[in-house]
C-alpha cells in the first residue's frame, strides 16, 4: 500500500514539474516575442502579459493558502521559488513591454520576507498585502501587482534588491522608480502611479 501511495505522490510531483516547465517556457518565449514585436502588436502583447500576470497571481494565492495552513513541505518551498522566478521574469517582461510599447501600465513589485517565524513582519506584511490588493482592485488593468519573496537566495532577486538598494523587507517598488519601505496607505501608493 505504501508503495502505491508514494508512487501516486511521485506522479503528482512529476505532473506539477511538467506544468511548471511549460509555464516557464511560455513566459520565456513571450519575452522573445516582446523583443521583436511591432508597435501595432503592442495592445495584444500587453493584454497577454496581463492574462499571464493574473494566472500567476491566482497561483500565488493558492500557495499562500497552503502556507497559512502550515503545510510547508520541501515541494512547497520549491514551488515558491519557481513562483518567485516566474514573477520576476514577468516583471522583466513588463519592463521590456513598457519600454518597447511606451505602455502606461504601472508595476507594483512587493518584495517581502518569507520568514514565517517573524511575527511582527508577518503582521505588517498582511496589512501591506491587503492595501496592495485594494489598489490592484481599484486600478484593475492599469496595474500589474508582483509579490516576490526577497529572501529565498535566488540570484536574480538578489540582483534586483541590490539594483534598487533594498535593505529592508517588506518594500514596494513602483514603476521601477520609487521604493517605499514598510507600510503605506493606498493614497500614498497611488500618488506614484501613472495616469
N, C-alpha and C positions, 0 to 999 in steps of 0.2 A: 504493500500500500504506500509506504514511504517513497519508494522508487517512482511510482506514478505521480505522487504529489510534487516531488522535485522535478520530474520530467515536465509536468504542466507549468511549473514556475519558470523553468528554463525556456520553454517555448514562448511564454509571455514576455520574458526579457528580450529574447531574440526578435519577437514581433515589434516591441517598442523600439528596439535598436534600429530595425529596418525603417520604421516610420520616421525616426529621428534623422537617419541618414538622408531620407528623401526630403524632409523639410530643410535640412542644411544645404543640400544640393540645390533645391529650388531657390532658396534665398541667394545663394552664390551666383546662380545663373541670372537671377533678377539684377544683381549687381553688374554683371557683364552687359546685360541688356540696357541698363540705365546709362552705361558709359557710351553706348553707340546710338541712342535714340535721337530722333529729330525733334525739333521743337513741337511739331504737330502731334507727336505721340505723348507729350507731357501729361495731358489730362488723364489718359489711360494708365500711364505708369504711376501717377500719383494715386489714382483710385486703387490700383493693385497693391501699392505699398500700404494703404490704409487697411485693405482687406487682410493682408498678411499681419499687420500690426494688431488688428482685432483678434485674429486667430491666436497669436502668441499671448495676448493679454488674457484670453479665456483659459489658455493652458496654464498661465501663471496663477490664476485664481484657483484652479484645481490643485496645483502644487501647494498653494497656501492652505487649502483645506486639510491636506494631508499633514502639513507641518503643525497646524493648530490642533490636530488630533493626536499629536506626538507619535506619529507613525514614521519617524525618521529612520530610514534604513540606508545602507550603502547605495542601493539602487536609486533611492530618492535623492541622495546627495549628488549622484552622477547626473540624474535628470535636472537637478537645479543648476549644475554647471553648464549643461547643454543649453538650458533655457537662457541663462545669462549670456552665453556666447551668441545664441541666435538673436537675442535682444540687442546686443552690441553690434552685430552685423547689420541688423535692421536700422539701427541708429546711423551707422556709417553710410548705408544706402540712402537714408533720408537726407543726410548732409549732401551727398552727391546729387540727389534729385533737386534739392533746394538751389544748389549752385547751377546745375545744368538747365533747369527749367525756370529759374527765378521764382520758385514757388514761395508762396506766403504761408505755408504750413509752419506751425510752431512745434518745436520739440521741447518736451519737459522730460529730462532724464533725472530720475530719482535714484540716487546712489545711497544705499542703506547697508547696515550691518546685518550679517546673517547669524549673529551670536544670540541664541535664544536664552542664554543664562543672564544676560544683562537686562534686568527688568526695567530699569529707567529708560534705556534706549528702546526696548520693545514697546513700552507705553508711548513714548514720544513718536516712534515710527508709525504706530497705529493711527494716531491723531493726524500726522502728516499724510499718511496714505489716504485717509478719509477726505482730507482737504483736497488732495490732488484728484481723487475720483470725482469730487464735486466740480472742480474746474474742468475736467475732461468731459463730464456730462453736460455742462453748460456750453462749452465751446465745440463739442462734437467733432466734426471733420476739419476743424481748424487746428487741432492739437493731436500730436502723437505722444502718448504717455509711455515712457520706457522705464519701468522699475528694474534696477540692476543691483544685485548684491555686490558690494565693493570689497569684500574680504574673503573671497574664495581662492585667492592666489592664482588668478588667471592673468597671464601676461598682458593681453590686450586691455583688460580692465585696469590693471595697474598702470599701463601706459596712459590711459585716459585720465586717471586720477592725478598722475604727475603733470600731464599737459594742462589741466585746469587747476593745478595747485590745491587739490582737495586733500586735507589732512583730518577733517572732521566728518564723521558719519553720524547721522544722515545729512546729506547735502543735495541740493537741487541745481541742475544746470539748465538754464533756459536759453534756447536758441544759440547754444554754443558761445554765448557772450556773457551771461550773468550767472554767478554762482551764489546761492543762498545757503547758509548753514542753519540747520535746525528748523524749528517751526516758523512758518509764516502764514498769514491769513490768505484766503482766496483773493482778496483785493490786492494785497501786496504782490502776489504771484502774477495776477492778470495784468498789472501795470507794465510788465516786461514783455507781454505778448504783442505780436504784430497784428495789426488790423487786417 
